[in-house]
Each structure stands twice: as C-alpha cells, then as structure tokens.
C-alpha cells in the first residue's frame, strides 16, 4: 500500500531538502532491492537512509539502527514478506 501526503502551504527549504533526501533513498531502494530482498532477509524490516540499509526483526529495531547512525535524516522502511510470491 502506498501512502501519499499533500501539503498545501509553501514548503520550507528544510522540507524541500528532506524530500530530496527521501527521493534519493527511494531511487536507491528501487535499484538495490533485488540485492536486499533475498532469502536470509525474509520476515525482516529494512530501513533505508542515506542510501544505506539497516535490518531488523521488527520495524522498531530497523528504525533504531537507522536513527542511531543518522538521527536527523528521514528514512523509509520496507518489510520483506516471509512468503515467496507466485511467479507468473
């Protein structure tokens, strides 16, 4: 499920930079996910910040690891399903 946010006021320079950093991480995740979504990571959460992946058994664990290294950076978290999808 995708989550979208809409802001109607003018964005501050800090908000613009934060969105640029998130966009860079989304692009990195898109390019890197085939290498990260592997069998040993099934059932794990992967936090991505500054084009670096942090793994945890829970959302909180992955978030904690990412924030420990990058406390002031926005991050994304992806859950790798423990089940394999059907290939068509």
N, CA, C and O atoms as a CHARMM CRD file, in Angstrom:
* protein
*
  352
    1    1 UNK  N      0.84000  -1.16200   0.00000 PROA 1      0.00000
    2    1 UNK  CA     0.00000   0.00000   0.00000 PROA 1      0.00000
    3    1 UNK  C      0.89300   1.23500   0.00000 PROA 1      0.00000
    4    1 UNK  O      1.85600   1.31500   0.76200 PROA 1      0.00000
    5    2 UNK  N      0.57300   2.17600  -0.84100 PROA 2      0.00000
    6    2 UNK  CA     1.33000   3.42400  -0.91600 PROA 2      0.00000
    7    2 UNK  C      0.67100   4.46700  -0.02700 PROA 2      0.00000
    8    2 UNK  O     -0.55200   4.50500   0.11600 PROA 2      0.00000
    9    3 UNK  N      1.49500   5.30100   0.55800 PROA 3      0.00000
   10    3 UNK  CA     0.99700   6.38300   1.39200 PROA 3      0.00000
   11    3 UNK  C      1.43800   7.68200   0.75700 PROA 3      0.00000
   12    3 UNK  O      2.61000   7.85500   0.42000 PROA 3      0.00000
   13    4 UNK  N      0.50000   8.59200   0.59500 PROA 4      0.00000
   14    4 UNK  CA     0.80600   9.87700  -0.01500 PROA 4      0.00000
   15    4 UNK  C      0.44600  10.99000   0.94700 PROA 4      0.00000
   16    4 UNK  O     -0.49700  10.86900   1.73000 PROA 4      0.00000
   17    5 UNK  N      1.19400  12.06100   0.88400 PROA 5      0.00000
   18    5 UNK  CA     0.95000  13.22200   1.71900 PROA 5      0.00000
   19    5 UNK  C      0.89800  14.44000   0.82000 PROA 5      0.00000
   20    5 UNK  O      1.71600  14.58900  -0.08800 PROA 5      0.00000
   21    6 UNK  N     -0.06000  15.30300   1.07500 PROA 6      0.00000
   22    6 UNK  CA    -0.19600  16.51800   0.28800 PROA 6      0.00000
   23    6 UNK  C     -0.12400  17.70200   1.23400 PROA 6      0.00000
   24    6 UNK  O     -0.83200  17.75200   2.23900 PROA 6      0.00000
   25    7 UNK  N      0.72500  18.64000   0.90800 PROA 7      0.00000
   26    7 UNK  CA     0.85600  19.84500   1.70600 PROA 7      0.00000
   27    7 UNK  C      0.40800  21.01200   0.84700 PROA 7      0.00000
   28    7 UNK  O      0.82200  21.14100  -0.30500 PROA 7      0.00000
   29    8 UNK  N     -0.43900  21.86100   1.41100 PROA 8      0.00000
   30    8 UNK  CA    -0.98300  22.95300   0.61900 PROA 8      0.00000
   31    8 UNK  C     -0.23500  24.26800   0.80400 PROA 8      0.00000
   32    8 UNK  O     -0.38000  25.17700  -0.01200 PROA 8      0.00000
   33    9 UNK  N      0.56600  24.38200   1.86900 PROA 9      0.00000
   34    9 UNK  CA     1.34400  25.60400   2.06300 PROA 9      0.00000
   35    9 UNK  C      2.69300  25.47600   1.35300 PROA 9      0.00000
   36    9 UNK  O      3.09200  24.39700   0.91500 PROA 9      0.00000
   37   10 UNK  N      3.37800  26.61400   1.25600 PROA 10     0.00000
   38   10 UNK  CA     4.71000  26.61100   0.67100 PROA 10     0.00000
   39   10 UNK  C      5.65100  25.84000   1.59400 PROA 10     0.00000
   40   10 UNK  O      5.60300  25.99000   2.81500 PROA 10     0.00000
   41   11 UNK  N      6.50000  25.01900   0.99700 PROA 11     0.00000
   42   11 UNK  CA     7.44900  24.22200   1.77500 PROA 11     0.00000
   43   11 UNK  C      8.66700  25.05900   2.14000 PROA 11     0.00000
   44   11 UNK  O      9.11800  25.90500   1.36900 PROA 11     0.00000
   45   12 UNK  N      9.18300  24.80200   3.33200 PROA 12     0.00000
   46   12 UNK  CA    10.40900  25.47500   3.75400 PROA 12     0.00000
   47   12 UNK  C     11.59800  24.84000   3.04100 PROA 12     0.00000
   48   12 UNK  O     11.48800  23.75400   2.47200 PROA 12     0.00000
   49   13 UNK  N     12.72600  25.52600   3.07800 PROA 13     0.00000
   50   13 UNK  CA    13.94500  24.97800   2.48000 PROA 13     0.00000
   51   13 UNK  C     14.30900  23.64200   3.12800 PROA 13     0.00000
   52   13 UNK  O     14.75700  22.71800   2.44900 PROA 13     0.00000
   53   14 UNK  N     14.11300  23.54600   4.43900 PROA 14     0.00000
   54   14 UNK  CA    14.41300  22.29800   5.14900 PROA 14     0.00000
   55   14 UNK  C     13.50300  21.16500   4.67400 PROA 14     0.00000
   56   14 UNK  O     13.96500  20.04000   4.48500 PROA 14     0.00000
   57   15 UNK  N     12.22000  21.45000   4.47900 PROA 15     0.00000
   58   15 UNK  CA    11.28400  20.42500   3.99500 PROA 15     0.00000
   59   15 UNK  C     11.61400  19.99900   2.56900 PROA 15     0.00000
   60   15 UNK  O     11.50900  18.82200   2.22500 PROA 15     0.00000
   61   16 UNK  N     12.01100  20.95400   1.75100 PROA 16     0.00000
   62   16 UNK  CA    12.39200  20.63900   0.37400 PROA 16     0.00000
   63   16 UNK  C     13.60700  19.71400   0.37900 PROA 16     0.00000
   64   16 UNK  O     13.63100  18.71900  -0.34500 PROA 16     0.00000
   65   17 UNK  N     14.61200  20.03400   1.18900 PROA 17     0.00000
   66   17 UNK  CA    15.82200  19.19200   1.26100 PROA 17     0.00000
   67   17 UNK  C     15.49400  17.80900   1.79800 PROA 17     0.00000
   68   17 UNK  O     16.01700  16.81100   1.30200 PROA 17     0.00000
   69   18 UNK  N     14.62600  17.73900   2.81500 PROA 18     0.00000
   70   18 UNK  CA    14.22500  16.45100   3.38600 PROA 18     0.00000
   71   18 UNK  C     13.54100  15.58800   2.32500 PROA 18     0.00000
   72   18 UNK  O     13.79200  14.38500   2.24500 PROA 18     0.00000
   73   19 UNK  N     12.68200  16.19900   1.51500 PROA 19     0.00000
   74   19 UNK  CA    12.01600  15.45200   0.43900 PROA 19     0.00000
   75   19 UNK  C     13.00500  14.99400  -0.62500 PROA 19     0.00000
   76   19 UNK  O     12.86000  13.90200  -1.17500 PROA 19     0.00000
   77   20 UNK  N     14.00800  15.81600  -0.92000 PROA 20     0.00000
   78   20 UNK  CA    15.03600  15.42000  -1.88400 PROA 20     0.00000
   79   20 UNK  C     15.82100  14.21700  -1.36500 PROA 20     0.00000
   80   20 UNK  O     16.12100  13.29500  -2.12300 PROA 20     0.00000
   81   21 UNK  N     16.15300  14.22900  -0.07000 PROA 21     0.00000
   82   21 UNK  CA    16.88500  13.10100   0.52100 PROA 21     0.00000
   83   21 UNK  C     16.05000  11.82400   0.46400 PROA 21     0.00000
   84   21 UNK  O     16.56800  10.75700   0.13600 PROA 21     0.00000
   85   22 UNK  N     14.76600  11.93100   0.77900 PROA 22     0.00000
   86   22 UNK  CA    13.88700  10.75800   0.69900 PROA 22     0.00000
   87   22 UNK  C     13.79300  10.24200  -0.73200 PROA 22     0.00000
   88   22 UNK  O     13.80800   9.03300  -0.96000 PROA 22     0.00000
   89   23 UNK  N     13.69600  11.14500  -1.68400 PROA 23     0.00000
   90   23 UNK  CA    13.61600  10.74800  -3.09300 PROA 23     0.00000
   91   23 UNK  C     14.88400   9.99500  -3.50000 PROA 23     0.00000
   92   23 UNK  O     14.80900   8.98000  -4.19300 PROA 23     0.00000
   93   24 UNK  N     16.04800  10.49000  -3.06800 PROA 24     0.00000
   94   24 UNK  CA    17.30200   9.80100  -3.36900 PROA 24     0.00000
   95   24 UNK  C     17.31300   8.39800  -2.76100 PROA 24     0.00000
   96   24 UNK  O     17.78700   7.45000  -3.38600 PROA 24     0.00000
   97   25 UNK  N     16.78900   8.27200  -1.54100 PROA 25     0.00000
   98   25 UNK  CA    16.73200   6.95200  -0.90200 PROA 25     0.00000
   99   25 UNK  C     15.73900   6.03100  -1.60000 PROA 25     0.00000
  100   25 UNK  O     15.98600   4.82900  -1.70800 PROA 25     0.00000
  101   26 UNK  N     14.61100   6.57700  -2.07800 PROA 26     0.00000
  102   26 UNK  CA    13.65000   5.75500  -2.81900 PROA 26     0.00000
  103   26 UNK  C     14.27400   5.22400  -4.10500 PROA 26     0.00000
  104   26 UNK  O     14.09300   4.05600  -4.45200 PROA 26     0.00000
  105   27 UNK  N     14.99900   6.07200  -4.80400 PROA 27     0.00000
  106   27 UNK  CA    15.66200   5.64400  -6.03800 PROA 27     0.00000
  107   27 UNK  C     16.70400   4.56700  -5.72000 PROA 27     0.00000
  108   27 UNK  O     16.79000   3.55300  -6.41300 PROA 27     0.00000
  109   28 UNK  N     17.48900   4.79500  -4.67100 PROA 28     0.00000
  110   28 UNK  CA    18.49000   3.80300  -4.27100 PROA 28     0.00000
  111   28 UNK  C     17.81900   2.48400  -3.91400 PROA 28     0.00000
  112   28 UNK  O     18.28600   1.42200  -4.32600 PROA 28     0.00000
  113   29 UNK  N     16.71200   2.53800  -3.14300 PROA 29     0.00000
  114   29 UNK  CA    15.99000   1.33000  -2.75300 PROA 29     0.00000
  115   29 UNK  C     15.47900   0.60700  -3.99200 PROA 29     0.00000
  116   29 UNK  O     15.59000  -0.61500  -4.09300 PROA 29     0.00000
  117   30 UNK  N     14.92600   1.35100  -4.92200 PROA 30     0.00000
  118   30 UNK  CA    14.40400   0.74500  -6.14700 PROA 30     0.00000
  119   30 UNK  C     15.50400   0.01100  -6.90600 PROA 30     0.00000
  120   30 UNK  O     15.28300  -1.09300  -7.40200 PROA 30     0.00000
  121   31 UNK  N     16.67300   0.60900  -6.99700 PROA 31     0.00000
  122   31 UNK  CA    17.80000  -0.00900  -7.70400 PROA 31     0.00000
  123   31 UNK  C     18.41600  -1.17000  -6.91300 PROA 31     0.00000
  124   31 UNK  O     18.87400  -2.14700  -7.50600 PROA 31     0.00000
  125   32 UNK  N     18.42700  -1.06800  -5.58200 PROA 32     0.00000
  126   32 UNK  CA    19.13200  -2.03200  -4.73500 PROA 32     0.00000
  127   32 UNK  C     18.27000  -3.16300  -4.19800 PROA 32     0.00000
  128   32 UNK  O     18.80400  -4.17600  -3.74600 PROA 32     0.00000
  129   33 UNK  N     16.96200  -3.01800  -4.23600 PROA 33     0.00000
  130   33 UNK  CA    16.08900  -4.00800  -3.59600 PROA 33     0.00000
  131   33 UNK  C     16.29500  -5.43300  -4.10600 PROA 33     0.00000
  132   33 UNK  O     16.18700  -6.36100  -3.30400 PROA 33     0.00000
  133   34 UNK  N     16.58200  -5.66400  -5.37900 PROA 34     0.00000
  134   34 UNK  CA    16.81400  -7.06000  -5.78200 PROA 34     0.00000
  135   34 UNK  C     17.98100  -7.71500  -5.04200 PROA 34     0.00000
  136   34 UNK  O     17.98200  -8.92800  -4.83300 PROA 34     0.00000
  137   35 UNK  N     18.96900  -6.91800  -4.64700 PROA 35     0.00000
  138   35 UNK  CA    20.11400  -7.45800  -3.91000 PROA 35     0.00000
  139   35 UNK  C     19.80400  -7.61700  -2.42500 PROA 35     0.00000
  140   35 UNK  O     20.45000  -8.41000  -1.74100 PROA 35     0.00000
  141   36 UNK  N     18.81200  -6.86400  -1.91400 PROA 36     0.00000
  142   36 UNK  CA    18.49800  -6.87500  -0.48800 PROA 36     0.00000
  143   36 UNK  C     17.35400  -7.81800  -0.13100 PROA 36     0.00000
  144   36 UNK  O     17.31600  -8.37200   0.96800 PROA 36     0.00000
  145   37 UNK  N     16.42800  -7.99500  -1.06100 PROA 37     0.00000
  146   37 UNK  CA    15.28300  -8.88300  -0.81600 PROA 37     0.00000
  147   37 UNK  C     15.69900 -10.29300  -1.20900 PROA 37     0.00000
  148   37 UNK  O     15.37800 -10.78600  -2.29000 PROA 37     0.00000
  149   38 UNK  N     16.42100 -10.92100  -0.29600 PROA 38     0.00000
  150   38 UNK  CA    16.93000 -12.26800  -0.50700 PROA 38     0.00000
  151   38 UNK  C     16.44500 -13.15900   0.62800 PROA 38     0.00000
  152   38 UNK  O     15.91300 -12.67700   1.62800 PROA 38     0.00000
  153   39 UNK  N     16.63100 -14.43500   0.46700 PROA 39     0.00000
  154   39 UNK  CA    16.08400 -15.42200   1.40000 PROA 39     0.00000
  155   39 UNK  C     16.40800 -15.10900   2.86600 PROA 39     0.00000
  156   39 UNK  O     15.52000 -15.18700   3.71500 PROA 39     0.00000
  157   40 UNK  N     17.65000 -14.76000   3.17500 PROA 40     0.00000
  158   40 UNK  CA    18.01100 -14.53900   4.59000 PROA 40     0.00000
  159   40 UNK  C     17.37600 -13.27800   5.17200 PROA 40     0.00000
  160   40 UNK  O     17.40600 -13.08400   6.38700 PROA 40     0.00000
  161   41 UNK  N     16.80200 -12.41800   4.32900 PROA 41     0.00000
  162   41 UNK  CA    16.14000 -11.21400   4.83600 PROA 41     0.00000
  163   41 UNK  C     14.61600 -11.34800   4.88600 PROA 41     0.00000
  164   41 UNK  O     13.92300 -10.39700   5.24800 PROA 41     0.00000
  165   42 UNK  N     14.09300 -12.51800   4.52600 PROA 42     0.00000
  166   42 UNK  CA    12.63800 -12.71600   4.57200 PROA 42     0.00000
  167   42 UNK  C     12.14500 -12.59400   6.01400 PROA 42     0.00000
  168   42 UNK  O     12.74700 -13.14000   6.93800 PROA 42     0.00000
  169   43 UNK  N     11.04700 -11.87300   6.18900 PROA 43     0.00000
  170   43 UNK  CA    10.47700 -11.65100   7.50900 PROA 43     0.00000
  171   43 UNK  C     11.13200 -10.50700   8.26900 PROA 43     0.00000
  172   43 UNK  O     10.81500 -10.27300   9.43500 PROA 43     0.00000
  173   44 UNK  N     12.03800  -9.79700   7.61900 PROA 44     0.00000
  174   44 UNK  CA    12.73600  -8.67600   8.26600 PROA 44     0.00000
  175   44 UNK  C     12.23800  -7.33500   7.73800 PROA 44     0.00000
  176   44 UNK  O     11.61800  -7.24600   6.67900 PROA 44     0.00000
  177   45 UNK  N     12.52900  -6.31000   8.50800 PROA 45     0.00000
  178   45 UNK  CA    12.28000  -4.93500   8.10200 PROA 45     0.00000
  179   45 UNK  C     13.61400  -4.34100   7.66800 PROA 45     0.00000
  180   45 UNK  O     14.65400  -4.61600   8.26700 PROA 45     0.00000
  181   46 UNK  N     13.57100  -3.52200   6.61800 PROA 46     0.00000
  182   46 UNK  CA    14.77600  -2.87000   6.11700 PROA 46     0.00000
  183   46 UNK  C     14.53000  -1.37000   6.12600 PROA 46     0.00000
  184   46 UNK  O     13.68300  -0.86600   5.38900 PROA 46     0.00000
  185   47 UNK  N     15.28000  -0.65600   6.96900 PROA 47     0.00000
  186   47 UNK  CA    15.21800   0.80600   6.98200 PROA 47     0.00000
  187   47 UNK  C     16.28700   1.31700   6.02300 PROA 47     0.00000
  188   47 UNK  O     17.42000   0.83500   6.02300 PROA 47     0.00000
  189   48 UNK  N     15.91500   2.28700   5.21500 PROA 48     0.00000
  190   48 UNK  CA    16.85500   2.86600   4.25200 PROA 48     0.00000
  191   48 UNK  C     17.00300   4.34900   4.56600 PROA 48     0.00000
  192   48 UNK  O     16.02600   5.09600   4.61900 PROA 48     0.00000
  193   49 UNK  N     18.24100   4.74900   4.77200 PROA 49     0.00000
  194   49 UNK  CA    18.56000   6.15500   4.99400 PROA 49     0.00000
  195   49 UNK  C     19.95600   6.41600   4.46200 PROA 49     0.00000
  196   49 UNK  O     20.87300   5.62300   4.67700 PROA 49     0.00000
  197   50 UNK  N     20.11000   7.52800   3.76800 PROA 50     0.00000
  198   50 UNK  CA    21.39200   7.90900   3.19700 PROA 50     0.00000
  199   50 UNK  C     21.96100   6.79800   2.30700 PROA 50     0.00000
  200   50 UNK  O     23.16600   6.54700   2.28800 PROA 50     0.00000
  201   51 UNK  N     21.06400   6.14600   1.57600 PROA 51     0.00000
  202   51 UNK  CA    21.41500   5.08000   0.64000 PROA 51     0.00000
  203   51 UNK  C     22.17000   3.95200   1.33400 PROA 51     0.00000
  204   51 UNK  O     23.13400   3.40500   0.79900 PROA 51     0.00000
  205   52 UNK  N     21.71200   3.62000   2.53100 PROA 52     0.00000
  206   52 UNK  CA    22.27700   2.54900   3.33300 PROA 52     0.00000
  207   52 UNK  C     21.11800   1.76200   3.95100 PROA 52     0.00000
  208   52 UNK  O     20.10400   2.34700   4.33200 PROA 52     0.00000
  209   53 UNK  N     21.26500   0.45800   4.04900 PROA 53     0.00000
  210   53 UNK  CA    20.20400  -0.40000   4.58800 PROA 53     0.00000
  211   53 UNK  C     20.53600  -0.83900   6.01300 PROA 53     0.00000
  212   53 UNK  O     21.67900  -1.15900   6.33800 PROA 53     0.00000
  213   54 UNK  N     19.49000  -0.84400   6.85800 PROA 54     0.00000
  214   54 UNK  CA    19.60000  -1.30000   8.23800 PROA 54     0.00000
  215   54 UNK  C     18.51300  -2.34500   8.46000 PROA 54     0.00000
  216   54 UNK  O     17.33500  -2.07100   8.22600 PROA 54     0.00000
  217   55 UNK  N     18.89100  -3.53100   8.90700 PROA 55     0.00000
  218   55 UNK  CA    17.96900  -4.64700   9.02400 PROA 55     0.00000
  219   55 UNK  C     17.54000  -4.85200  10.47100 PROA 55     0.00000
  220   55 UNK  O     18.31900  -4.64700  11.40200 PROA 55     0.00000
  221   56 UNK  N     16.27900  -5.26200  10.64100 PROA 56     0.00000
  222   56 UNK  CA    15.78500  -5.58600  11.97400 PROA 56     0.00000
  223   56 UNK  C     14.66400  -6.60300  11.89700 PROA 56     0.00000
  224   56 UNK  O     13.98100  -6.71800  10.87900 PROA 56     0.00000
  225   57 UNK  N     14.48300  -7.33900  12.97900 PROA 57     0.00000
  226   57 UNK  CA    13.37400  -8.29400  13.03600 PROA 57     0.00000
  227   57 UNK  C     12.03900  -7.57800  13.20200 PROA 57     0.00000
  228   57 UNK  O     10.98800  -8.13800  12.89300 PROA 57     0.00000
  229   58 UNK  N     12.08200  -6.32800  13.69300 PROA 58     0.00000
  230   58 UNK  CA    10.87400  -5.51400  13.85100 PROA 58     0.00000
  231   58 UNK  C     11.10700  -4.15700  13.20200 PROA 58     0.00000
  232   58 UNK  O     12.24000  -3.77100  12.91400 PROA 58     0.00000
  233   59 UNK  N     10.01200  -3.44600  12.97900 PROA 59     0.00000
  234   59 UNK  CA    10.09300  -2.08300  12.46100 PROA 59     0.00000
  235   59 UNK  C     10.93700  -1.22500  13.40500 PROA 59     0.00000
  236   59 UNK  O     11.80700  -0.47100  12.97000 PROA 59     0.00000
  237   60 UNK  N     10.66100  -1.35600  14.70900 PROA 60     0.00000
  238   60 UNK  CA    11.35000  -0.54900  15.70600 PROA 60     0.00000
  239   60 UNK  C     12.86000  -0.80500  15.70000 PROA 60     0.00000
  240   60 UNK  O     13.65300   0.12600  15.84100 PROA 60     0.00000
  241   61 UNK  N     13.24700  -2.06500  15.53600 PROA 61     0.00000
  242   61 UNK  CA    14.67000  -2.40700  15.52300 PROA 61     0.00000
  243   61 UNK  C     15.37100  -1.79500  14.31000 PROA 61     0.00000
  244   61 UNK  O     16.45400  -1.22500  14.44400 PROA 61     0.00000
  245   62 UNK  N     14.76700  -1.90700  13.14000 PROA 62     0.00000
  246   62 UNK  CA    15.36800  -1.32800  11.93300 PROA 62     0.00000
  247   62 UNK  C     15.43400   0.19300  12.05600 PROA 62     0.00000
  248   62 UNK  O     16.44300   0.80500  11.70600 PROA 62     0.00000
  249   63 UNK  N     14.36400   0.79300  12.54900 PROA 63     0.00000
  250   63 UNK  CA    14.31200   2.24500  12.74500 PROA 63     0.00000
  251   63 UNK  C     15.39400   2.69600  13.73300 PROA 63     0.00000
  252   63 UNK  O     16.08800   3.68300  13.49100 PROA 63     0.00000
  253   64 UNK  N     15.53000   1.97500  14.83300 PROA 64     0.00000
  254   64 UNK  CA    16.51600   2.32200  15.86100 PROA 64     0.00000
  255   64 UNK  C     17.93000   2.30600  15.29000 PROA 64     0.00000
  256   64 UNK  O     18.72700   3.20100  15.57400 PROA 64     0.00000
  257   65 UNK  N     18.24200   1.28900  14.48500 PROA 65     0.00000
  258   65 UNK  CA    19.57000   1.19000  13.88100 PROA 65     0.00000
  259   65 UNK  C     19.82800   2.35400  12.91500 PROA 65     0.00000
  260   65 UNK  O     20.90900   2.94300  12.91200 PROA 65     0.00000
  261   66 UNK  N     18.82700   2.67200  12.10300 PROA 66     0.00000
  262   66 UNK  CA    18.97600   3.76800  11.13800 PROA 66     0.00000
  263   66 UNK  C     19.14200   5.10300  11.85700 PROA 66     0.00000
  264   66 UNK  O     19.99400   5.91200  11.49100 PROA 66     0.00000
  265   67 UNK  N     18.32200   5.32800  12.88300 PROA 67     0.00000
  266   67 UNK  CA    18.36800   6.60300  13.60000 PROA 67     0.00000
  267   67 UNK  C     19.62100   6.74100  14.46000 PROA 67     0.00000
  268   67 UNK  O     20.06200   7.85700  14.73500 PROA 67     0.00000
  269   68 UNK  N     20.19900   5.61800  14.88700 PROA 68     0.00000
  270   68 UNK  CA    21.43300   5.68400  15.66300 PROA 68     0.00000
  271   68 UNK  C     22.56200   6.28100  14.82900 PROA 68     0.00000
  272   68 UNK  O     23.39300   7.03100  15.34200 PROA 68     0.00000
  273   69 UNK  N     22.58700   5.94500  13.54700 PROA 69     0.00000
  274   69 UNK  CA    23.65200   6.45000  12.67600 PROA 69     0.00000
  275   69 UNK  C     23.28300   7.79500  12.04800 PROA 69     0.00000
  276   69 UNK  O     24.14100   8.65800  11.86100 PROA 69     0.00000
  277   70 UNK  N     21.99400   7.96400  11.72500 PROA 70     0.00000
  278   70 UNK  CA    21.53300   9.18200  11.05900 PROA 70     0.00000
  279   70 UNK  C     20.32600   9.75400  11.81900 PROA 70     0.00000
  280   70 UNK  O     19.19600   9.64700  11.34300 PROA 70     0.00000
  281   71 UNK  N     20.55200  10.35800  12.99500 PROA 71     0.00000
  282   71 UNK  CA    19.43500  10.78800  13.84300 PROA 71     0.00000
  283   71 UNK  C     18.56000  11.89800  13.26300 PROA 71     0.00000
  284   71 UNK  O     17.40300  12.03500  13.66100 PROA 71     0.00000
  285   72 UNK  N     19.07900  12.67200  12.35300 PROA 72     0.00000
  286   72 UNK  CA    18.31200  13.80400  11.82800 PROA 72     0.00000
  287   72 UNK  C     17.89800  13.63900  10.37500 PROA 72     0.00000
  288   72 UNK  O     17.57500  14.61800   9.70300 PROA 72     0.00000
  289   73 UNK  N     17.90700  12.40900   9.89300 PROA 73     0.00000
  290   73 UNK  CA    17.56200  12.16100   8.49300 PROA 73     0.00000
  291   73 UNK  C     16.23700  11.43000   8.40000 PROA 73     0.00000
  292   73 UNK  O     15.94800  10.56600   9.22800 PROA 73     0.00000
  293   74 UNK  N     15.42100  11.76700   7.39700 PROA 74     0.00000
  294   74 UNK  CA    14.20900  10.98300   7.16400 PROA 74     0.00000
  295   74 UNK  C     14.61100   9.61400   6.62800 PROA 74     0.00000
  296   74 UNK  O     15.68300   9.46000   6.04300 PROA 74     0.00000
  297   75 UNK  N     13.75200   8.62600   6.82800 PROA 75     0.00000
  298   75 UNK  CA    14.07900   7.27700   6.36800 PROA 75     0.00000
  299   75 UNK  C     12.81000   6.59400   5.88500 PROA 75     0.00000
  300   75 UNK  O     11.69700   7.03900   6.16600 PROA 75     0.00000
  301   76 UNK  N     13.00000   5.50800   5.15700 PROA 76     0.00000
  302   76 UNK  CA    11.88900   4.66400   4.72900 PROA 76     0.00000
  303   76 UNK  C     12.13100   3.27200   5.29400 PROA 76     0.00000
  304   76 UNK  O     13.27200   2.88200   5.53900 PROA 76     0.00000
  305   77 UNK  N     11.05400   2.53000   5.49700 PROA 77     0.00000
  306   77 UNK  CA    11.17500   1.15300   5.97700 PROA 77     0.00000
  307   77 UNK  C     10.34400   0.26400   5.07200 PROA 77     0.00000
  308   77 UNK  O      9.20400   0.58100   4.73400 PROA 77     0.00000
  309   78 UNK  N     10.93500  -0.84800   4.69000 PROA 78     0.00000
  310   78 UNK  CA    10.25300  -1.83400   3.85400 PROA 78     0.00000
  311   78 UNK  C     10.24900  -3.16100   4.59900 PROA 78     0.00000
  312   78 UNK  O     11.24500  -3.53700   5.21500 PROA 78     0.00000
  313   79 UNK  N      9.12500  -3.86800   4.54000 PROA 79     0.00000
  314   79 UNK  CA     9.03700  -5.20000   5.13800 PROA 79     0.00000
  315   79 UNK  C      9.18000  -6.23300   4.03500 PROA 79     0.00000
  316   79 UNK  O      8.50100  -6.16100   3.01000 PROA 79     0.00000
  317   80 UNK  N     10.06800  -7.19400   4.25200 PROA 80     0.00000
  318   80 UNK  CA    10.25500  -8.28300   3.29000 PROA 80     0.00000
  319   80 UNK  C      9.40000  -9.44500   3.75500 PROA 80     0.00000
  320   80 UNK  O      9.65800 -10.03500   4.80400 PROA 80     0.00000
  321   81 UNK  N      8.40400  -9.76700   2.99200 PROA 81     0.00000
  322   81 UNK  CA     7.48600 -10.84700   3.35300 PROA 81     0.00000
  323   81 UNK  C      8.22500 -12.15200   3.57500 PROA 81     0.00000
  324   81 UNK  O      9.19800 -12.45500   2.88400 PROA 81     0.00000
  325   82 UNK  N      7.75400 -12.92200   4.54800 PROA 82     0.00000
  326   82 UNK  CA     8.36800 -14.22000   4.81500 PROA 82     0.00000
  327   82 UNK  C      7.92000 -15.26600   3.79700 PROA 82     0.00000
  328   82 UNK  O      8.48600 -16.35600   3.72200 PROA 82     0.00000
  329   83 UNK  N      6.89200 -14.91600   3.01000 PROA 83     0.00000
  330   83 UNK  CA     6.42000 -15.84200   1.98000 PROA 83     0.00000
  331   83 UNK  C      6.89200 -15.38500   0.62200 PROA 83     0.00000
  332   83 UNK  O      6.99300 -14.18900   0.34900 PROA 83     0.00000
  333   84 UNK  N      7.17600 -16.34200  -0.21200 PROA 84     0.00000
  334   84 UNK  CA     7.54400 -16.01600  -1.59000 PROA 84     0.00000
  335   84 UNK  C      6.27600 -15.78900  -2.39800 PROA 84     0.00000
  336   84 UNK  O      5.27400 -16.48200  -2.22500 PROA 84     0.00000
  337   85 UNK  N      6.34300 -14.80900  -3.27900 PROA 85     0.00000
  338   85 UNK  CA     5.21700 -14.55600  -4.17800 PROA 85     0.00000
  339   85 UNK  C      5.22000 -15.54900  -5.32100 PROA 85     0.00000
  340   85 UNK  O      6.24300 -16.16100  -5.62900 PROA 85     0.00000
  341   86 UNK  N      4.06300 -15.70300  -5.94700 PROA 86     0.00000
  342   86 UNK  CA     3.98500 -16.59500  -7.10300 PROA 86     0.00000
  343   86 UNK  C      4.59000 -15.91300  -8.30800 PROA 86     0.00000
  344   86 UNK  O      4.36500 -14.72600  -8.54600 PROA 86     0.00000
  345   87 UNK  N      5.34400 -16.65500  -9.05100 PROA 87     0.00000
  346   87 UNK  CA     5.89900 -16.12700 -10.30900 PROA 87     0.00000
  347   87 UNK  C      4.99100 -16.55400 -11.44200 PROA 87     0.00000
  348   87 UNK  O      4.51300 -17.68700 -11.49300 PROA 87     0.00000
  349   88 UNK  N      4.76900 -15.64100 -12.32900 PROA 88     0.00000
  350   88 UNK  CA     3.88200 -15.91800 -13.48400 PROA 88     0.00000
  351   88 UNK  C      4.70900 -16.03200 -14.73300 PROA 88     0.00000
  352   88 UNK  O      4.16600 -16.26100 -15.81400 PROA 88     0.00000
